[in-house]
Amino acid sequence: MAMEWSERYVLGVARMDETHREFIDFCNELTAIEPGDASFLERLDAFIEHTAAHFDQENRWMEAVNFPSCHREEHDRVLAVAHEVRQRVEKGDLFLGRRLFEELPAWFNSHVNTMDTMLALHLKESGFDFENSHPPQNGN
């Protein structure tokens, strides 16, 4: 199922919003490729790399402002599943390759509208310096 970018995903943190758009683009690209296609594993690897960088960025922000770790734990679970699916597709289990991209839209919608919304709100309210990736200096 293709995902559509929507204004409901805009959280007002430019880097986060951009990364979320890219995530949707990757999901749509992989949904359009059959798991047995020669390019599927290559694109799946690119998706996993992008997703790891996406989550690492959010994780660094969370660490900087002592945000609850349940958000990071969810990132870790999604990456673990993606790596497991990748290994299984490489061994010929093509069903899971397709299934991952059937399930990700519902997960993404929930994640953005709950955990990422709260993170974005907290970062903005705390005056987080996105340019330099650190909390405000001296309480400013």
C-alpha positions as a Markdown table, in Angstrom:
| # | Residue | x | y | z |
|---|---|---|---|---|
| 1 | Met | 0.0 | 0.0 | 0.0 |
| 2 | Ala | 1.5 | 3.3 | -1.1 |
| 3 | Met | 1.9 | 6.0 | 1.5 |
| 4 | Glu | 1.0 | 9.6 | 0.9 |
| 5 | Trp | 2.7 | 12.6 | 2.4 |
| 6 | Ser | 0.2 | 14.7 | 4.3 |
| 7 | Glu | 0.3 | 17.9 | 6.2 |
| 8 | Arg | -0.7 | 15.9 | 9.3 |
| 9 | Tyr | 2.9 | 14.6 | 9.3 |
| 10 | Val | 4.4 | 18.1 | 9.4 |
| 11 | Leu | 5.8 | 18.6 | 13.0 |
| 12 | Gly | 7.4 | 22.0 | 12.5 |
| 13 | Val | 11.0 | 20.6 | 12.8 |
| 14 | Ala | 12.4 | 21.0 | 9.3 |
| 15 | Arg | 15.0 | 18.2 | 9.5 |
| 16 | Met | 12.5 | 15.8 | 11.0 |
| 17 | Asp | 9.8 | 16.7 | 8.4 |
| 18 | Glu | 12.3 | 16.2 | 5.6 |
| 19 | Thr | 13.4 | 12.8 | 6.9 |
| 20 | His | 9.9 | 11.7 | 7.3 |
| 21 | Arg | 9.2 | 12.6 | 3.6 |
| 22 | Glu | 12.2 | 10.6 | 2.6 |
| 23 | Phe | 11.1 | 7.6 | 4.7 |
| 24 | Ile | 7.7 | 7.7 | 2.9 |
| 25 | Asp | 9.5 | 7.9 | -0.5 |
| 26 | Phe | 11.6 | 4.9 | 0.4 |
| 27 | Cys | 8.6 | 2.9 | 1.5 |
| 28 | Asn | 6.7 | 3.7 | -1.7 |
| 29 | Glu | 9.7 | 2.8 | -3.8 |
| 30 | Leu | 10.1 | -0.6 | -2.1 |
| 31 | Thr | 6.3 | -1.3 | -2.3 |
| 32 | Ala | 6.6 | -0.9 | -6.1 |
| 33 | Ile | 9.4 | -3.4 | -6.4 |
| 34 | Glu | 8.7 | -7.1 | -6.2 |
| 35 | Pro | 10.9 | -8.7 | -3.4 |
| 36 | Gly | 12.2 | -11.2 | -6.0 |
| 37 | Asp | 13.5 | -8.3 | -8.2 |
| 38 | Ala | 17.3 | -8.0 | -8.3 |
| 39 | Ser | 17.1 | -4.4 | -7.1 |
| 40 | Phe | 15.0 | -5.1 | -4.0 |
| 41 | Leu | 17.8 | -6.1 | -1.7 |
| 42 | Glu | 19.9 | -3.1 | -2.8 |
| 43 | Arg | 17.0 | -0.7 | -2.2 |
| 44 | Leu | 16.2 | -2.4 | 1.1 |
| 45 | Asp | 19.7 | -1.9 | 2.2 |
| 46 | Ala | 19.5 | 1.8 | 1.3 |
| 47 | Phe | 16.2 | 2.0 | 3.2 |
| 48 | Ile | 17.7 | 0.4 | 6.3 |
| 49 | Glu | 20.7 | 2.8 | 6.1 |
| 50 | His | 18.4 | 5.8 | 5.7 |
| 51 | Thr | 16.2 | 4.7 | 8.6 |
| 52 | Ala | 19.2 | 4.1 | 10.9 |
| 53 | Ala | 20.4 | 7.6 | 10.2 |
| 54 | His | 16.9 | 9.0 | 10.7 |
| 55 | Phe | 16.6 | 7.2 | 14.0 |
| 56 | Asp | 20.1 | 8.1 | 15.1 |
| 57 | Gln | 19.4 | 11.8 | 14.5 |
| 58 | Glu | 16.3 | 11.6 | 16.7 |
| 59 | Asn | 18.1 | 9.6 | 19.3 |
| 60 | Arg | 20.8 | 12.2 | 19.6 |
| 61 | Trp | 18.2 | 14.9 | 20.0 |
| 62 | Met | 16.5 | 12.8 | 22.7 |
| 63 | Glu | 19.7 | 12.2 | 24.6 |
| 64 | Ala | 20.5 | 16.0 | 24.5 |
| 65 | Val | 17.2 | 16.8 | 26.2 |
| 66 | Asn | 16.8 | 13.6 | 28.4 |
| 67 | Phe | 13.7 | 12.5 | 26.5 |
| 68 | Pro | 12.1 | 9.2 | 27.6 |
| 69 | Ser | 13.9 | 6.1 | 26.2 |
| 70 | Cys | 10.7 | 4.3 | 25.1 |
| 71 | His | 11.0 | 6.2 | 21.8 |
| 72 | Arg | 14.5 | 5.0 | 21.3 |
| 73 | Glu | 13.4 | 1.4 | 22.1 |
| 74 | Glu | 10.8 | 1.6 | 19.4 |
| 75 | His | 13.4 | 2.8 | 16.9 |
| 76 | Asp | 15.6 | -0.2 | 17.9 |
| 77 | Arg | 12.8 | -2.7 | 17.4 |
| 78 | Val | 11.9 | -1.4 | 13.9 |
| 79 | Leu | 15.5 | -1.6 | 12.8 |
| 80 | Ala | 15.9 | -5.1 | 14.3 |
| 81 | Val | 12.8 | -6.2 | 12.3 |
| 82 | Ala | 14.1 | -4.5 | 9.1 |
| 83 | His | 17.5 | -6.3 | 9.5 |
| 84 | Glu | 15.8 | -9.7 | 10.2 |
| 85 | Val | 13.5 | -9.2 | 7.1 |
| 86 | Arg | 16.6 | -8.3 | 5.0 |
| 87 | Gln | 18.3 | -11.6 | 6.0 |
| 88 | Arg | 15.2 | -13.6 | 5.3 |
| 89 | Val | 14.6 | -12.1 | 1.9 |
| 90 | Glu | 18.3 | -12.7 | 1.0 |
| 91 | Lys | 17.6 | -16.4 | 1.9 |
| 92 | Gly | 14.5 | -16.5 | -0.4 |
| 93 | Asp | 11.7 | -15.6 | 2.0 |
| 94 | Leu | 10.1 | -13.0 | -0.2 |
| 95 | Phe | 6.8 | -12.9 | 1.6 |
| 96 | Leu | 8.4 | -11.0 | 4.5 |
| 97 | Gly | 9.9 | -8.4 | 2.2 |
| 98 | Arg | 6.4 | -7.5 | 0.9 |
| 99 | Arg | 4.9 | -7.8 | 4.4 |
| 100 | Leu | 7.3 | -5.3 | 5.9 |
| 101 | Phe | 6.1 | -2.6 | 3.5 |
| 102 | Glu | 2.5 | -3.5 | 4.0 |
| 103 | Glu | 2.9 | -2.9 | 7.8 |
| 104 | Leu | 5.1 | 0.1 | 7.9 |
| 105 | Pro | 2.4 | 2.7 | 6.9 |
| 106 | Ala | 0.3 | 2.0 | 10.0 |
| 107 | Trp | 3.4 | 2.0 | 12.2 |
| 108 | Phe | 4.7 | 5.2 | 10.7 |
| 109 | Asn | 1.3 | 7.0 | 11.1 |
| 110 | Ser | 1.1 | 6.0 | 14.7 |
| 111 | His | 4.8 | 6.8 | 15.5 |
| 112 | Val | 4.7 | 10.2 | 13.9 |
| 113 | Asn | 1.4 | 11.2 | 15.5 |
| 114 | Thr | 2.4 | 10.1 | 19.0 |
| 115 | Met | 6.1 | 9.7 | 19.8 |
| 116 | Asp | 7.5 | 12.1 | 17.1 |
| 117 | Thr | 4.9 | 14.7 | 17.8 |
| 118 | Met | 5.8 | 14.7 | 21.5 |
| 119 | Leu | 9.5 | 14.8 | 20.7 |
| 120 | Ala | 9.1 | 17.7 | 18.3 |
| 121 | Leu | 6.9 | 19.6 | 20.8 |
| 122 | His | 9.4 | 19.1 | 23.6 |
| 123 | Leu | 12.4 | 20.1 | 21.5 |
| 124 | Lys | 10.7 | 23.3 | 20.3 |
| 125 | Glu | 9.4 | 24.2 | 23.7 |
| 126 | Ser | 12.8 | 23.7 | 25.2 |
| 127 | Gly | 14.4 | 26.1 | 22.7 |
| 128 | Phe | 16.5 | 23.3 | 21.2 |
| 129 | Asp | 19.2 | 24.6 | 18.8 |
| 130 | Phe | 18.6 | 22.5 | 15.7 |
| 131 | Glu | 21.5 | 24.3 | 13.8 |
| 132 | Asn | 24.0 | 23.0 | 16.4 |
| 133 | Ser | 22.1 | 20.0 | 17.7 |
| 134 | His | 22.1 | 21.0 | 21.4 |
| 135 | Pro | 19.8 | 22.3 | 24.1 |
| 136 | Pro | 19.7 | 26.0 | 24.8 |
| 137 | Gln | 22.8 | 27.3 | 26.5 |
| 138 | Asn | 22.4 | 28.6 | 30.1 |
| 139 | Gly | 18.7 | 28.0 | 30.1 |
| 140 | Asn | 18.1 | 30.3 | 27.1 |
